[in-house]
Amino acid sequence: MLDVFLNYDLVIKGSEYARYYFILWTLAEDLRNVSQSAEEIREKELARRRKRKRDDWAEFPFVQPISAEKMLELQKNTARAELFLKERHEKEFILALADKFKGKE
């Protein structure tokens, strides 16, 4: 929304984005665990352990380095998600403005 009003661009290094993404992901996971029962937590932990064997790169802190191909894939997915969210937000913003102006007529 800032870019619409202020012509504002924000640039973040991929390494910084990844760092804070995984920190926030870990915090969100902790919050989810607080609201779950003990049985749900045990089941989730077992599933995480099974998955970890396949996806060691997905854990924070990193257990092993991420390959260049995997980092490129993550960056492409991030760019796609960013475009999707930006387009969605712009459409919602335009519709909200249109509704506001329709009400004033």
Rosetta silent file (secondary structure, phi, psi, omega in degrees, C-alpha in Angstrom):
SEQUENCE: MLDVFLNYDLVIKGSEYARYYFILWTLAEDLRNVSQSAEEIREKELARRRKRKRDDWAEFPFVQPISAEKMLELQKNTARAELFLKERHEKEFILALADKFKGKE
SCORE:     score description
SCORE:     0.000 S_00000001
   1 L     0.000  -33.616  178.545    0.000    0.000    0.000 S_00000001
   2 H   -61.156  -36.453 -178.181    2.903    2.339    0.663 S_00000001
   3 H   -65.412  -27.852  179.488    4.064    2.008   -2.919 S_00000001
   4 H   -71.095  -43.766 -175.243    0.676    3.295   -4.156 S_00000001
   5 H   -87.538  -36.228 -172.423    0.722    6.452   -2.039 S_00000001
   6 H  -112.626   -0.220 -173.224    4.413    7.204   -1.668 S_00000001
   7 L    52.497   54.115 -170.569    5.978    5.473   -4.665 S_00000001
   8 L  -106.729  128.667  176.046    7.920    3.526   -2.038 S_00000001
   9 L  -120.220  140.226  178.512   10.092    0.486   -2.774 S_00000001
  10 L  -120.028  128.249  179.864   11.666   -1.739   -0.161 S_00000001
  11 L  -116.951  129.401  179.849   14.634   -3.918   -1.002 S_00000001
  12 L  -128.028  135.298  176.556   15.715   -6.717    1.307 S_00000001
  13 L   -63.168  145.109  178.942   18.651   -9.047    0.819 S_00000001
  14 H   -58.881  -37.064 -179.759   17.621  -12.646    0.250 S_00000001
  15 H   -66.565  -39.925  177.850   19.759  -13.765    3.184 S_00000001
  16 H   -67.184  -42.112  178.700   18.056  -11.313    5.556 S_00000001
  17 H   -59.568  -48.518 -179.076   14.624  -12.319    4.289 S_00000001
  18 H   -61.371  -41.838 -179.496   15.400  -16.013    4.778 S_00000001
  19 H   -58.330  -53.696 -177.511   16.798  -15.387    8.251 S_00000001
  20 H   -72.132  -29.738  175.727   13.725  -13.549    9.516 S_00000001
  21 H   -59.137  -49.247 -177.320   11.335  -15.828    7.645 S_00000001
  22 H   -71.452  -31.500  174.929   12.636  -18.849    9.504 S_00000001
  23 H   -64.346  -48.607  179.667   12.737  -17.018   12.832 S_00000001
  24 H   -65.011  -36.981  177.938    9.101  -15.966   12.415 S_00000001
  25 H   -61.862  -42.960  179.058    8.148  -19.430   11.211 S_00000001
  26 H   -63.972  -42.755  178.177    9.690  -20.931   14.355 S_00000001
  27 H   -63.519  -42.384  178.582    7.866  -18.444   16.593 S_00000001
  28 H   -62.949  -39.496  178.554    4.559  -19.150   14.848 S_00000001
  29 H   -62.904  -41.300  177.804    5.145  -22.872   15.287 S_00000001
  30 H   -62.451  -41.330  178.493    5.747  -22.344   19.004 S_00000001
  31 H   -64.614  -39.494  177.395    2.494  -20.375   19.295 S_00000001
  32 H   -64.160  -39.310 -179.931    0.604  -23.137   17.517 S_00000001
  33 H   -63.882  -34.806  179.549    2.095  -25.696   19.877 S_00000001
  34 H   -62.241  -36.756 -176.052    0.863  -23.759   22.902 S_00000001
  35 L   -87.654    0.670 -178.219   -2.722  -24.012   21.652 S_00000001
  36 L  -101.596  157.716  176.448   -2.545  -27.746   20.849 S_00000001
  37 L   -75.360  165.728 -179.297   -3.173  -30.739   23.061 S_00000001
  38 H   -61.239  -39.098 -179.925   -0.318  -33.007   24.163 S_00000001
  39 H   -65.303  -42.953  178.277   -1.450  -35.734   21.746 S_00000001
  40 H   -62.437  -39.234  179.234   -1.499  -33.326   18.794 S_00000001
  41 H   -64.701  -43.405  179.146    1.991  -32.127   19.705 S_00000001
  42 H   -62.246  -44.814  179.339    3.329  -35.703   19.864 S_00000001
  43 H   -62.523  -41.733 -179.907    1.810  -36.563   16.480 S_00000001
  44 H   -66.252  -39.656  178.594    3.211  -33.403   14.936 S_00000001
  45 H   -64.019  -41.371  177.410    6.676  -34.071   16.374 S_00000001
  46 H   -63.192  -43.124  178.581    6.686  -37.586   14.931 S_00000001
  47 H   -64.363  -39.338  178.798    5.651  -36.255   11.527 S_00000001
  48 H   -64.312  -39.937  178.774    8.344  -33.557   11.734 S_00000001
  49 H   -64.257  -41.833  178.024   11.004  -36.153   12.525 S_00000001
  50 H   -63.764  -43.281 -179.039    9.965  -38.262    9.539 S_00000001
  51 H   -67.618  -36.406 -176.640    9.972  -35.211    7.287 S_00000001
  52 H   -58.882  -34.337  178.058   13.290  -33.991    8.638 S_00000001
  53 H   -60.404  -32.195  179.967   15.013  -37.032    7.242 S_00000001
  54 H   -88.196  -36.466 -171.446   13.881  -35.895    3.789 S_00000001
  55 L  -124.101   61.684  179.883   14.134  -32.104    4.186 S_00000001
  56 H   -61.517  -27.961 -178.847   17.021  -31.242    6.484 S_00000001
  57 H   -66.431  -21.670 -173.408   17.442  -27.911    4.683 S_00000001
  58 H   -82.191   -5.306 -177.932   14.001  -26.738    5.881 S_00000001
  59 L   -89.366  151.567  175.269   14.891  -26.581    9.576 S_00000001
  60 L  -122.805  132.159   -2.224   16.146  -23.496   11.379 S_00000001
  61 L   -68.398  158.971 -175.066   18.895  -23.151   12.314 S_00000001
  62 L   -60.228  132.287  177.715   20.170  -24.816    9.188 S_00000001
  63 L   -83.681  -34.658  178.798   21.397  -28.373    9.683 S_00000001
  64 L  -145.689  161.157 -179.051   23.188  -28.385    6.359 S_00000001
  65 L   -64.494  152.520  175.980   23.836  -25.850    3.602 S_00000001
  66 L   -88.902  136.048  178.316   21.152  -25.174    1.003 S_00000001
  67 L   -69.505  158.303  178.472   22.127  -26.028   -2.548 S_00000001
  68 H   -60.599  -38.621 -179.974   22.202  -23.257   -5.139 S_00000001
  69 H   -63.982  -42.123 -179.384   19.331  -24.942   -6.989 S_00000001
  70 H   -67.196  -40.251  178.026   17.174  -25.046   -3.843 S_00000001
  71 H   -64.460  -40.896  177.604   17.940  -21.385   -3.047 S_00000001
  72 H   -62.366  -41.847  177.634   17.036  -20.411   -6.618 S_00000001
  73 H   -62.507  -43.173  177.995   13.762  -22.328   -6.287 S_00000001
  74 H   -62.656  -41.513  179.058   12.996  -20.562   -2.987 S_00000001
  75 H   -65.559  -40.193  177.796   13.734  -17.176   -4.543 S_00000001
  76 H   -64.817  -43.116  178.603   11.479  -17.916   -7.530 S_00000001
  77 H   -63.381  -39.266  178.120    8.667  -19.061   -5.229 S_00000001
  78 H   -63.630  -44.084  179.273    9.099  -15.933   -3.135 S_00000001
  79 H   -62.927  -41.912  178.107    8.934  -13.714   -6.214 S_00000001
  80 H   -63.419  -43.999  179.510    5.784  -15.489   -7.426 S_00000001
  81 H   -64.053  -39.852  179.679    4.143  -15.162   -4.004 S_00000001
  82 H   -63.321  -44.651  178.081    5.094  -11.491   -3.828 S_00000001
  83 H   -63.014  -43.511  179.357    3.564  -10.783   -7.242 S_00000001
  84 H   -60.023  -48.637 -178.246    0.410  -12.686   -6.360 S_00000001
  85 H   -65.880  -38.260  178.865   -0.021  -10.831   -3.068 S_00000001
  86 H   -63.997  -46.722  179.253    0.734   -7.462   -4.654 S_00000001
  87 H   -62.497  -42.265  179.655   -1.822   -8.007   -7.427 S_00000001
  88 H   -63.211  -44.404 -179.805   -4.405   -9.245   -4.944 S_00000001
  89 H   -64.525  -41.923  179.308   -3.827   -6.288   -2.646 S_00000001
  90 H   -62.740  -41.661  178.407   -4.027   -3.802   -5.519 S_00000001
  91 H   -62.924  -44.283  179.104   -7.315   -5.309   -6.700 S_00000001
  92 H   -63.282  -39.362  179.570   -8.759   -5.162   -3.182 S_00000001
  93 H   -64.436  -45.224  179.344   -7.567   -1.575   -2.827 S_00000001
  94 H   -63.637  -43.014  178.430   -9.113   -0.537   -6.136 S_00000001
  95 H   -63.836  -39.239  178.380  -12.402   -2.244   -5.267 S_00000001
  96 H   -64.256  -41.989  177.226  -12.448   -0.536   -1.862 S_00000001
  97 H   -64.909  -41.334  179.530  -11.874    2.852   -3.492 S_00000001
  98 H   -61.716  -43.172  178.575  -14.545    2.146   -6.094 S_00000001
  99 H   -62.791  -39.880 -179.446  -17.034    1.233   -3.355 S_00000001
 100 H   -64.186  -43.396 -179.175  -16.147    4.411   -1.460 S_00000001
 101 H   -72.886  -31.889  176.672  -16.702    6.600   -4.492 S_00000001
 102 H   -63.777  -37.394 -179.316  -19.916    4.821   -5.423 S_00000001
 103 H   -67.460  -26.859 -178.305  -21.267    5.624   -1.977 S_00000001
 104 H   -83.582  -15.991 -177.074  -20.564    9.334   -2.451 S_00000001
 105 L   -72.615    0.000    0.000  -22.456    9.635   -5.757 S_00000001
